[in-house]
Amino acid sequence: MKTVLGHEGKLSQKQITRLGGLIAMVCGRIPYPHIESDLHDNNFLNEQKELNSRGKEELRRLTAMAGLRPEQFTDN
């Protein structure tokens, strides 16, 4: 898959880590503290530690770049 960034569907290590944290949140799990901290610092979580609209958009963007579809990892 060719992405806008010119890569062949590859994510950086930071993007892979963030994607894992976002998927964990969607699946009702709590990511490792340093990953949760990254999500909070980048305003992807609301006060109840749930994904906000910005977090959902980042999840959609990263899953598209990785060639995944949300229905592959969640019922939502």
C-alpha positions as CSV (number, residue, x, y, z in Angstrom):
1,M,0.0,0.0,0.0
2,K,1.5,3.3,-1.0
3,T,0.9,6.0,1.6
4,V,0.9,9.8,1.4
5,L,4.2,9.8,3.2
6,G,5.9,7.9,0.4
7,H,6.4,4.7,2.4
8,E,5.3,1.3,1.3
9,G,2.7,0.9,4.1
10,K,5.4,1.0,6.8
11,L,5.0,2.7,10.2
12,S,7.7,4.0,12.4
13,Q,8.4,2.4,15.7
14,K,6.7,5.3,17.5
15,Q,3.6,4.9,15.3
16,I,3.5,1.2,15.9
17,T,3.7,1.7,19.6
18,R,1.0,4.4,19.5
19,L,-1.2,2.2,17.4
20,G,-0.9,-0.6,19.9
21,G,-1.9,1.7,22.7
22,L,-4.9,3.0,20.8
23,I,-6.0,-0.6,19.9
24,A,-5.6,-1.6,23.5
25,M,-7.9,1.3,24.6
26,V,-10.5,0.4,22.0
27,C,-10.5,-3.2,23.2
28,G,-11.0,-2.1,26.8
29,R,-7.5,-2.8,28.0
30,I,-5.0,-0.4,29.6
31,P,-1.7,0.1,27.7
32,Y,1.6,0.2,29.5
33,P,2.1,3.4,31.5
34,H,4.6,5.0,29.1
35,I,2.2,4.4,26.2
36,E,-0.8,5.7,28.1
37,S,1.3,8.8,29.0
38,D,2.1,9.4,25.3
39,L,-1.7,9.1,24.4
40,H,-2.5,11.5,27.2
41,D,0.3,14.0,26.3
42,N,-0.9,14.1,22.7
43,N,-4.6,14.7,23.7
44,F,-5.9,11.4,22.4
45,L,-7.7,10.6,25.7
46,N,-10.5,12.4,27.5
47,E,-10.8,12.9,31.3
48,Q,-12.3,9.4,31.7
49,K,-9.2,7.9,30.0
50,E,-11.3,7.0,26.9
51,L,-10.5,7.8,23.3
52,N,-11.7,11.2,22.2
53,S,-12.5,12.3,18.6
54,R,-8.8,13.2,18.1
55,G,-7.8,9.7,19.3
56,K,-10.3,8.0,17.1
57,E,-9.0,10.0,14.1
58,E,-5.4,9.0,14.9
59,L,-6.5,5.3,15.2
60,R,-8.2,5.5,11.8
61,R,-5.1,7.2,10.3
62,L,-2.7,4.7,11.7
63,T,-4.8,1.6,10.9
64,A,-5.2,2.8,7.3
65,M,-1.4,3.3,7.0
66,A,-0.9,-0.2,8.4
67,G,-3.4,-1.7,6.0
68,L,-5.8,-2.7,8.8
69,R,-9.5,-2.2,9.1
70,P,-11.1,-1.4,12.5
71,E,-13.5,-4.4,12.2
72,Q,-10.4,-6.6,12.3
73,F,-9.8,-5.8,16.0
74,T,-13.0,-4.4,17.5
75,D,-16.8,-4.9,17.4
76,N,-17.3,-1.1,17.5
